[in-house]
Amino acid sequence: MSRHDEIRESYKALGNIGTLYDGIITRSTLLGKLMDSVIWGLDEALAAKWINDALSPIQPDFSGKLLEVPVGTGVLTMPLYQSLPDASVTCLDYSADMMKNAQTRAGAMGLSNVSFVQGDVGELPFADESFDIVLSLNGFHAFPDKDAAFRETFRVLKKGGIFCGCFYIAGEFSRTDFFVRKMYVPKGFFTAPFETKESLERRLRGLYAEAQVTTVNAEGIFRCIK
């Protein structure tokens, strides 16, 4: 079973607590597939690609300490953590409601290696260099203080550790840019200003020893080494 298929099954397993966001991001509902296609320009293959690319820096035998921020509903990552029983995973989110879904999902999957903390990415409640990997999926485009978020995720990562994930970047797919301006920003889902591929590369290369940015339509996918 592919990573995308595992994520889809994770969505279905939650039954009626699955959210609209989960349906879109996993393409598990008719509405989700429609919005994914119309807004993000993603078909089945592209949707699987951005998820696989964003998670690929996490090796199958990873057994260190990982921080995910924000965890959201956990639909993308709980199947991954189930396959990493020797890893110690901390999931943080500012929204208690979103995190509750992730906790329910982790409980339903019997995960004992995952803990949850409510907190602010701009002021992470962890010591310097606490984690081997910091993972952030679809969060930075929503953070109001992006500078603080970049500083804090860098601070808590160990030297030689990996910072990876993805989020919306502007200027790569005009249809998504339109919906972000007209719908996502006015509704408060996303918060300007937004990175472009070039600005994200400059920012990450100014912080990390190594940094790579790729794109799948409007998804900016990054992998950095501190």
N, C-alpha and C positions, 0 to 999 in steps of 0.2 A: 504494500500500500504506500503511495507517495505521501509526502508531507502534506500536500494540499488535500488529499483524500482524508488523511487523519484529522485535519482541522475541520473538514466538513462533517465528519462523523461526530466530532466533539460538539459542534453546533447542534446537530440533530438530537444528541443525547440529552440536551438540556430541556427539550420539549418547549413548554409554553413560557419559560423565562428567557428564551433566546430573544435578543433585541433586534431592532431594525438594523443597527450597525453590524451586528454579527451576520445577518442575512446578506447584506451588501458585500462584506469583506470575504465571505466564504462562498458567495454565489449559490446559496442553498435555498433561496426562495425566488419566485418569479419576479417579485418587486426588486429583490436584491440584484438579480441578473440584469434587469432593465436599467436600474440606476448605475450599476457598475459599468454597463456598456455605454449608456448615454452620457454620463458625467465624466467618467474616467477613461472611456475608450478601450476598455479591457474585454478581451474574450477569454475563453477558458485557459488557453495556453499562456497568455500574458499575465493573467491573474496568478497562475501557479508560479510563473517565473519570478515575479517580484517578491512573493513570499519566500520562495526557495533562496533567492539571492540575498535577501535581508537576513535570513537565519543561517546561511551557509558558513559564516565564520565560527559558529559554535560546533565543535567537533563531536562526533558520536560518542566518544569516550571521555568527554569533559567531566571532571570530578572536582573542580574548584568552586569558588564562590561567585555567584552571578547576581547582579541587580538588574531588575527590569523596571523601567520607569518611563511612562506610566503603564500599569498593567492593563487598564481598561477592564474588559470583561474576561480577559484571559483566553479568548477563543483561538488566538493564533499560537499561543505559547504553552498552554497546559499539556497538549499532546507531546510537545517537545520535552517538557520537564519529566513527563512520565517515562520517556526513553533515557533519562539521565539520572538513575536512582542514586548515584554516588555524588551528585552535585548538591551544593547548598544554595538554594534559590531564595532571594528576597524580592518580593513584589510590592512596589509602592505606587500609590495613586492619591491624588488630592480628593477625588470624588469617592465618598463612602458608598454611594449607590452603585457606581460602576464596579468597584472592588468587591462588593458583596456578590455580584454575579461570578466573578473570578473565584472567590472563595467557595461558592457553591459548586462550581465546576471542578475545582481541585478536590473537594470533598467527595463528589460523585465518582471521581477517578481514583480515589484512594491514595492521593499524593501525600507522602509524609516528609518530603524533602523541600517543601515550599512553605514559606511564612509570608505574612502580609503586614504592611505598615502603612497607615495613612499619613501623608506628609506632602511637603511642597518641594518640587524639583529645584526650585531656586534657593532652598535652604535645607539640603539633605541632612537627616539626623544620623549621619555615619562619620566615622573617623576618616582621616586622610588615608588613601591607598588601602581601602578595605576589600576591594573586589577585583577578581581576575578578569571579569567581563562585565561591561555595562551595556545593556541592550535597551534601545528605545524605538518602538514601532508606532509610527503615526501619532507622535506626541508633540514634536517641536513646532509644528505649524499652529498648534493651539496655545502654546505657552505664552503668557503675556510678557514675561521678562526673559527673552531668549538668551541674552548675554549671561544672565545669572545661571540659567539652565546649562549652558555650555561650560561655564566655569565649574559648577558643582559636579557635573558628571565627570569632568576631567580630574577634579580633586580627589574623588573617592576611588578612582581607578588606580591599581597598582602600576608601577613602572614595568613596561613590557606587556601590560594588559591590553585587551581589545575593547574598543568602543564601536558598536555596530548597530544597524537598524535602518530606518527609512522614514521619510515624511514627504509631504507635498512641497514641491519647489515650483516656482513660477517660471514662465517663459519656455516651457518644453512642450506643452500641449494646450493649444489655445482654447479648446472646448472646456477643459477643466478650469483654466484660468477664468473663463466667463462665469461658470457656475460658482466658483469661489468668490468672485467679486459680487455677484448678484444675489447669492443665496447663503453661502457658508459664513461669510463675514457678517452680513446684516443679522443673521440669526445667532451669532456669537459662537458658532462651532469652531471657526478658525480666527486667528488674531494676526493682523499685519504688524510689522512688515514681514515679507516672505523672502527666503533665500532663493537665488537662482543657482544653477549648477556651478557657475563660475564663482559666485560669492561664497558658496558653501565650501568649495575646494580651497579657496584662499583662507577661510576661517579655520578649517580643520588642519590645514598644513601649517598654520601659524601656531597651533597648539600641540600637534602630535608629531612624533618622529616619522611616521608614515601615515598617509591618508589617501584613500581612493574613493571616488564618487562615480557611480553609474546611474543610468535612468531607465525606467520602464514607463513610457509616457510621462505623466507628471509626478511619478514616484521617484524621489531621489534616494538612492540606496548607498550607504556609506560603510566603510570598514577602515578603522584607524588602529594604529599601535602606538602606545604611549612611550 
